[in-house]
Amino acid sequence: MVEEKPLLEVPGKVVEAIKAQYKEMPVDYNEKPCRFIGKKIALRAVKDKLEDWAVTTADACSWAAASAPVWVLVKDDTNQYKLVLYAPIYDMTVGSGSQNGFHHIATARATAGWSEQLLWKFDGKVYKLAKKLTQ
């Protein structure tokens, strides 16, 4: 996900939701705020509309060796965005299984000698870690 092309500029409403709901905004090495990019995704199990967002930072801003910051936001019934998952990851897949009306999310990150795969399930408010596999 994080190096998928093309990732889009994120709408202002999505950026504002991240800033309001996530307290530690990423910065580059010069302490300048990172720019957000992402892609629309469909998280609702019954409504396959691309109206939710997976967001990361542009130009590898604030990335680690094996991961990038990723925020997942859903668009609610009032057309506002709500942060439902933050994870430092490298890959993200929206699964076919669902819980509480939202698809599961699988994430991964790895280095040459270590890997981690996580399964996230929606608890009715946010995504919670359901399963972790580390090698």
C-alpha positions in Angstrom: 0.0 0.0 0.0 2.6 2.6 1.0 4.5 2.6 -2.3 1.5 1.8 -4.5 1.1 4.1 -7.5 -0.6 6.3 -7.9 -1.6 7.4 -4.4 -3.7 10.6 -4.4 -3.6 13.8 -2.6 -5.9 13.5 0.4 -9.0 15.8 0.7 -8.8 18.5 3.4 -11.6 16.9 5.4 -9.6 13.7 5.7 -6.4 15.6 6.8 -8.4 17.6 9.3 -9.8 14.4 10.8 -6.3 12.9 11.2 -5.1 16.1 12.8 -8.0 16.3 15.2 -8.0 12.6 16.2 -4.3 11.7 16.1 -2.2 13.8 18.3 1.3 13.2 17.0 1.6 14.6 13.5 4.5 13.2 11.5 7.3 15.6 10.6 10.4 15.2 8.3 14.0 15.5 9.4 13.8 19.3 9.4 10.7 19.2 11.6 8.4 20.2 8.7 5.0 18.6 8.6 4.6 15.7 6.3 2.2 15.8 3.3 -0.6 13.2 3.2 -1.4 10.9 0.3 -3.7 7.9 0.1 -6.3 5.9 -1.7 -10.0 5.4 -1.4 -11.1 2.0 0.0 -14.4 0.3 0.7 -14.6 -1.0 4.3 -18.3 -1.5 4.8 -19.4 -5.1 4.2 -22.8 -4.2 2.9 -21.9 -1.1 0.9 -19.1 -1.5 -1.5 -18.6 2.2 -2.1 -15.1 3.7 -2.2 -15.6 6.4 0.4 -13.2 5.5 3.2 -9.5 6.3 3.1 -6.1 4.6 3.7 -3.6 7.4 4.2 0.2 7.6 4.5 2.8 10.3 4.1 4.4 11.4 0.8 8.1 11.2 0.0 8.8 8.6 2.7 8.3 11.3 5.3 8.6 9.9 8.8 8.9 6.3 7.6 10.9 3.7 9.4 13.0 1.0 7.7 10.2 -1.6 7.6 7.1 0.6 7.8 5.3 3.8 7.1 2.6 5.5 9.2 -0.9 4.5 7.9 -4.2 5.9 9.1 -7.5 4.3 8.1 -10.6 6.6 8.2 -14.2 5.8 7.5 -16.8 8.3 6.3 -19.8 8.3 8.7 -23.4 9.0 8.1 -22.9 12.8 8.6 -20.1 12.8 5.9 -17.4 13.3 8.5 -14.3 11.1 8.6 -13.5 9.1 11.7 -10.0 7.6 12.5 -10.6 3.8 13.0 -7.0 2.5 12.8 -3.4 3.7 12.9 -0.6 1.3 12.4 3.1 1.6 11.2 3.0 -0.9 8.3 4.2 -1.6 4.8 1.3 -3.5 3.3 -2.4 -3.4 3.8 -5.2 -5.6 2.4 -9.0 -5.2 3.0 -10.3 -8.7 3.5 -13.5 -10.4 2.5 -14.4 -11.4 6.1 -16.2 -8.9 8.2 -17.3 -8.1 11.8 -19.8 -5.5 13.0 -20.4 -4.4 9.4 -16.8 -3.7 8.4 -14.3 -5.8 6.4 -11.3 -7.2 8.3 -7.9 -5.6 7.5 -4.6 -7.5 7.2 -1.4 -5.5 7.6 2.3 -6.5 7.3 5.8 -5.2 7.7 9.2 -6.8 7.4 13.0 -6.5 7.3 15.6 -9.0 6.1 15.4 -11.0 9.4 12.0 -10.3 10.8 8.4 -10.1 9.6 5.0 -9.3 11.2 1.5 -10.0 9.9 -1.5 -8.6 11.8 -5.2 -9.2 11.4 -7.5 -6.3 12.5 -11.2 -6.6 13.2 -13.8 -3.9 13.7 -15.3 -3.8 17.3 -18.1 -1.4 16.4 -16.0 1.7 17.0 -12.4 1.1 15.9 -10.3 -1.7 14.5 -8.7 -3.9 17.2 -5.8 -6.4 16.8 -7.3 -9.9 16.5 -4.2 -11.9 15.5 -0.5 -11.5 15.3 2.1 -13.6 13.5 5.8 -12.7 13.9 8.7 -14.6 12.4 
